[in-house]
Amino acid sequence: MSNEEIKANIPAIAGGTPIRQGKPTLYYGKQLIEEDDIAAVAEVLRSPEITCGPKIGELEEELCRITGARYAVACSNGTAALHMACMAAGITKGDEVIVSSLTFAASANCVLYCGGTPVFADIREDTYNIDIESIKEKITPRTRAIIAVDFTGQAVQLKELLALCREKRLLLIEDAAHSLGTKYMGRPVGSIADITTFSFHPVKTVTSGEGGACTTNNTEIALNLALLRSHGITRNKDIERHPSDDPWYNEQVLLGFNYRMTDFQAALLLSQLKKLDRFVAARAAIREKYNRAFADIPQLILQTNIPESETAQHLYILRLNAKKISCNRRQFFDALCAEGIHPQVHYLPVYRHSFYEAIGYAPNECPVANKVYYGIVSIPLYPALTEEDTDDVIAAVKRICEYFAI
Ligand SMILES: *Cc1c(COP(=O)(O)O)cnc(C)c1O
């Protein structure tokens, strides 16, 4: 079917007025910045130190308090956090790292930055999180670490993953870009894996514009992360090989980067973190409303939540039940757009990006990830959505499902 034919065949066009007629388009996610957030940024901009100042330490203390981790290292973005995590984990040429397949490319790119080889594990068809059985099949003598993504905010099976990592002497890196505020068996994400990485991009639970952080309970890893963030340069005499009393002296002890966050970003994040509980509760309320609305629609398959995880719900994903719906994902997507609701797809399995194809990954690397990918759409979910907005989303989804019902 051509795109024109697809468009002619969607309910909002074929069957009447778009549900969001006269209202702004809803996107799958967006930040909520309030006046106190803006005031916090302005205060730092008027202060003498706009980077390398006191707000970074304050932020790191707060991240430790929220996650229960011993150490937090703030950085420029979630990708930098993943890169530093892989460096601190000692990943290098010849090492394999097992990575979730249904995730943002950055979860795997960080392994390549270090010269290592990402090995993609398949996902579970119910939760869409990494499948431990698939991990077991992919472990080799070269495997050094696992990067497990808390996809949509739902924590991975940390207990089982940690047990496997201890048995096989692997490091567990948790990509928690979706899951700040998530609890696993009552404990906040960030204090459980060997290293946890966060992103504070505007679509994530809280934002600093761009921003990221690593948390860990391991003192040596934390020291390394702090060095890697700022060129590998230190004034710490315990680390310097040629410590000196010269007041200007500092020493580069390893090859690091400039992955620093500014103080005004840290101030924005500190202000946002005060609202974390409120934002998570707002997301949970929308999830519950969607779950209730969609539970009995045979055209849809909903993500399964494991009881261990209390999710901060970054994304809400609908999966089409191909046996019960006559449209494909593209038609469903276009039909939502025509209603004034612009969804997104999370994600193309990483190994299917043309770059990964070019370096030798097969398009059928992970069959479950492929199968799930063809049916998924992320619908709007963020704290600023109103009751009326979520009612519109539900009405649009229902109308499309009825229209295409088999
Ligand atoms: C957003 C995201 C990242 C990268 O974070 P940035 O801050 O955008 O660099 C990494 N992994 C996942 C799963 C993400 O969603």
PDBQT file of the ligand as one rigid body, heavy atoms in Angstrom, charges set to zero:
ROOT
HETATM    1  C1  LIG A 501      18.472   8.637  26.487  1.00  0.00    +0.000 C 
HETATM    2  C2  LIG A 501      19.176   7.356  26.545  1.00  0.00    +0.000 A 
HETATM    3  C3  LIG A 501      20.583   7.275  26.572  1.00  0.00    +0.000 A 
HETATM    4  C4  LIG A 501      21.482   8.433  26.272  1.00  0.00    +0.000 C 
HETATM    5  O1  LIG A 501      21.319   9.524  27.057  1.00  0.00    +0.000 OA
HETATM    6  P1  LIG A 501      21.749  10.973  26.524  1.00  0.00    +0.000 P 
HETATM    7  O2  LIG A 501      21.668  11.801  27.751  1.00  0.00    +0.000 OA
HETATM    8  O3  LIG A 501      20.762  11.376  25.462  1.00  0.00    +0.000 OA
HETATM    9  O4  LIG A 501      23.135  10.879  25.981  1.00  0.00    +0.000 OA
HETATM   10  C5  LIG A 501      21.158   6.032  26.777  1.00  0.00    +0.000 A 
HETATM   11  N1  LIG A 501      20.412   4.928  26.920  1.00  0.00    +0.000 NA
HETATM   12  C6  LIG A 501      19.073   4.970  26.863  1.00  0.00    +0.000 A 
HETATM   13  C7  LIG A 501      18.308   3.694  27.056  1.00  0.00    +0.000 C 
HETATM   14  C8  LIG A 501      18.414   6.175  26.654  1.00  0.00    +0.000 A 
HETATM   15  O5  LIG A 501      17.074   6.196  26.577  1.00  0.00    +0.000 OA
ENDROOT
TORSDOF 0
